[in-house]
Amino acid sequence: MKHLPEKRILSGMKVKAALNKSHPLKRFVYGKVRFAGEQIHVEIQPRKNSQGECGECGRRGPTYDTARTPRMFEFVPILGFATFFVYAMRRIDCPTCGVKTERVPWADGKNHYCNVYRLFLARWARRLPWSEVAAIFGTTWNVVYRSISWVVEYGLEQRRLDNIRSIGVDEVAIWKGHKYLTVVYQIDEGLRRLLWVGRERTEETLIGFFDMLGKERSRTIEFVASDMWKPYLNVIGEKLSNALHVLDRFHIVSKLNKAIDEIRAQEARQLKTRGFEPVLKRTRWCFLKRPENMTENQTLKLNDILQYNLRTVRAYLLKESFDAFWTYTSPYWAGWYLDKWCARAMKSRLAPIKKFVGTLREHRELLLNWFKAKKEISSGVVEP
C-alpha cells in the first residue's frame, strides 16, 4: 500500500489550525499557507482595524507605511518542514518616538528567528551537542549559540543575582578542533542553575562574567570550584581572592584515568609489536570503570590480568590506592596521605603517572580546599 505524500496529509488548513491552537498571536491572524519545496511559508496579517506597537516604547499608533518586501521569520519545524512566518513589517507613527518599525509578538527587534524557535533550539541543546542540534534542524552552530545566549540573557533579566555563595566554572567542548565555551553555574545547595555562557576559555572570557556580575555581588561569593585550566585559575585568583577555591574529585580522577589509559594503550602496542599474547586487548574499561560498575566479564578479565607483571597493572594498583585519599575528612591528614602517595608514585618509573604527580603537587593547596569545604563544593555539577 502506497503512503500519501506528507504535503497531502499536512494541508494548509491543518497547519493554520495547529498554529491557532498552539501559538495564537494577539492582534494578528494567520493567512495563506504555501509549500515551497521543503519549506512551509505561513503568511501573517494584522487584525482588521488593529494598531501596531512602537518598536521602542510599545505604545500603539496608526500605520505610517508598510514594507513592500515581506520579512521571513523562521519558526519551529513542522513534520520535518522548515517553517517560516512571512510578514510585511509596518512603521508606526508613535506619538512619543515618532515613526518607528513596529514591535511584533513572535520575534525581538531585527531578529529573523521566532522566539519560540530559539527556545526550541536551546532546549534541545541541553540534551545534545550543539553542532548536532544544528545539523538535525538544518541551521548553523552560531544560530544555536545565539539562541542559548538569548535564553540565558532572558533568565538573567528575570532572576535575582544577589546572595550567590558558590559557583562552578568549567569549559564545554562544542566543536572539533579544540573549540570551547566557558560556563558558570550557581552551585549552592538547593539552587543549581546556569548563570552565564561565554565564547572560548580565555582569561578575557571569564573576566566578562565577573564584569556582568559586578564587584558587590562578587564579594558575596565564598566558594568557587573549577578545573586546573590556567586562565581560569588566574582570573579566579584575581577576582575572588577571598573565596575558597576548590579543585574537586571529578577533575583529579579524570586526569588520573587519562594517565592509566595512556600507559595501557602504549603497553598494548608494545606487546603486539613483540609478538606476545594480546592480554590487554579490549581491556580499557576494565581499568577505568569503578569495580561496582563493571560487568561480570570485565571483572573476570581484570582479575586475570592482575596476575601479570605489567606496567599497566602497577599503574592500576596506584590508582586504586589513590582512592583512599578521598576518604579523609581532615585537610591535614589528607595532605599527609597525598604526599606519601606522590612519593611512592614517583618511584613507579611510569612517565604519565609522574606527570600526574607533578600536577597534584602544583595544585596541592587548591586540592586540599575540597576537604576544607567539607566535600560539599563540587564543580562536577557543571559537567554536561
Sequence and secondary structure as in RCSB ss.txt:
>XXXX:A:sequence
MKHLPEKRILSGMKVKAALNKSHPLKRFVYGKVRFAGEQIHVEIQPRKNSQGECGECGRRGPTYDTARTPRMFEF
VPILGFATFFVYAMRRIDCPTCGVKTERVPWADGKNHYCNVYRLFLARWARRLPWSEVAAIFGTTWNVVYRSISW
VVEYGLEQRRLDNIRSIGVDEVAIWKGHKYLTVVYQIDEGLRRLLWVGRERTEETLIGFFDMLGKERSRTIEFVA
SDMWKPYLNVIGEKLSNALHVLDRFHIVSKLNKAIDEIRAQEARQLKTRGFEPVLKRTRWCFLKRPENMTENQTL
KLNDILQYNLRTVRAYLLKESFDAFWTYTSPYWAGWYLDKWCARAMKSRLAPIKKFVGTLREHRELLLNWFKAKK
EISSGVVEP
>XXXX:A:secstr
     HHHHS HHHHHHHHHHHS  TTEEEEEEEEETTEEEEEEEE TT  EEETTT  EE EEEE SS EEEEE
EEETTEEEEEEE  EEEEETTTEEEEEE TTS TT SB HHHHHHHHHHHTTS HHHHHHHTT  HHHHHHHHHH
HHHHHHHHS  TT  EEEEEEEEEETTTEEEEEEEEEETTEEEEEEEEESSSHHHHHHHHHHH HHHHHT  EEE
E S HHHHHHHHHH TTSEEEE HHHHHHHHHHHHHHHHHHHHHHHHHTT   TTTT HHHHHS GGGS HHHHH
HHHHHTTS  HHHHHHHHHHHHGGGGG   HHHHHHHHHHHHHHHHTT  HHHHHHHHHHHHTHHHHHHHHHTTT
   GGGG  
